[in-house]
Amino acid sequence: ALMYKCPDGDVTGAELQACTLWQGVIYAADETGVVSLLPKKGDAPKTLIFPDLGPSLRHSSAYGAQG
């Protein structure tokens, strides 16, 4: 999950939902372009894929009312 300007301390579910910009599965791609789930251990992948991150940020409070 990617969060932005979340309140400190105990928060409600609605407050967490309001400050969560993106939530989803992170994928990894190797040098040959094979996409798989992010590995639990081992070397860090060179490429990460965050599905729908761009549109999620574009329509979020982090982008701002004026763009």
ROZAKOL-450339 format. One record per residue (C-alpha): residue number from 0; residue in three letters; y, z, x. Coordinates in nm, 2 decimals, decimal comma. Last residue first. Example, Ala and Ser with C-alpha at 12.3 -4.5 7.8 and 13.67 -1.06 7.14 Angstrom:
% residues 2
NODE    nr   rest        v        w        u
NODE     1    ser    -0,11     0,71     1,37
NODE     0    ala    -0,45     0,78     1,23
END
This chain:
% residues 67
NODE    nr   rest        v        w        u
NODE    66    gly     1,91    -1,11    -0,29
NODE    65    gln     2,19    -0,98    -0,51
NODE    64    ala     1,99    -0,72    -0,70
NODE    63    gly     1,81    -0,60    -0,39
NODE    62    tyr     1,51    -0,71    -0,19
NODE    61    ala     1,38    -0,36    -0,15
NODE    60    ser     1,39    -0,30    -0,53
NODE    59    ser     1,11    -0,55    -0,56
NODE    58    his     1,07    -0,91    -0,70
NODE    57    arg     1,10    -1,08    -0,36
NODE    56    leu     0,88    -0,82    -0,20
NODE    55    ser     0,59    -0,88    -0,44
NODE    54    pro     0,64    -1,26    -0,41
NODE    53    gly     0,60    -1,23    -0,03
NODE    52    leu     0,32    -0,99    -0,02
NODE    51    asp     0,10    -1,20    -0,25
NODE    50    pro    -0,21    -1,15    -0,03
NODE    49    phe    -0,14    -0,96     0,29
NODE    48    ile    -0,33    -1,15     0,57
NODE    47    leu    -0,35    -1,01     0,92
NODE    46    thr    -0,39    -1,21     1,23
NODE    45    lys    -0,48    -1,09     1,59
NODE    44    pro    -0,75    -0,85     1,46
NODE    43    ala    -0,76    -0,50     1,62
NODE    42    asp    -1,06    -0,44     1,84
NODE    41    gly    -1,33    -0,22     1,70
NODE    40    lys    -1,34    -0,01     1,38
NODE    39    lys    -1,32    -0,04     1,01
NODE    38    pro    -1,27    -0,42     1,02
NODE    37    leu    -1,02    -0,57     0,78
NODE    36    leu    -1,21    -0,79     0,53
NODE    35    ser    -1,29    -1,14     0,64
NODE    34    val    -1,11    -1,47     0,69
NODE    33    val    -1,25    -1,73     0,94
NODE    32    gly    -0,96    -1,92     1,09
NODE    31    thr    -1,12    -2,00     1,42
NODE    30    glu    -0,91    -1,74     1,61
NODE    29    asp    -1,01    -1,47     1,36
NODE    28    ala    -0,85    -1,39     1,03
NODE    27    ala    -0,81    -1,03     0,89
NODE    26    tyr    -0,77    -0,93     0,53
NODE    25    ile    -0,56    -0,65     0,38
NODE    24    val    -0,66    -0,56     0,02
NODE    23    gly    -0,38    -0,47    -0,22
NODE    22    gln    -0,07    -0,28    -0,30
NODE    21    trp     0,28    -0,40    -0,27
NODE    20    leu     0,63    -0,26    -0,34
NODE    19    thr     0,53     0,10    -0,43
NODE    18    cys     0,85     0,30    -0,50
NODE    17    ala     0,83     0,28    -0,89
NODE    16    gln     0,45     0,33    -0,90
NODE    15    leu     0,49     0,65    -0,69
NODE    14    glu     0,76     0,78    -0,92
NODE    13    ala     0,54     0,70    -1,23
NODE    12    gly     0,24     0,87    -1,08
NODE    11    thr     0,45     1,18    -1,03
NODE    10    val     0,58     1,31    -0,70
NODE     9    asp     0,54     1,63    -0,50
NODE     8    gly     0,75     1,63    -0,19
NODE     7    asp     0,98     1,35    -0,07
NODE     6    pro     1,09     1,06    -0,29
NODE     5    cys     0,97     0,71    -0,21
NODE     4    lys     1,23     0,48    -0,05
NODE     3    tyr     0,99     0,19     0,00
NODE     2    met     0,61     0,18    -0,02
NODE     1    leu     0,36    -0,07     0,11
NODE     0    ala     0,00     0,00     0,00
END
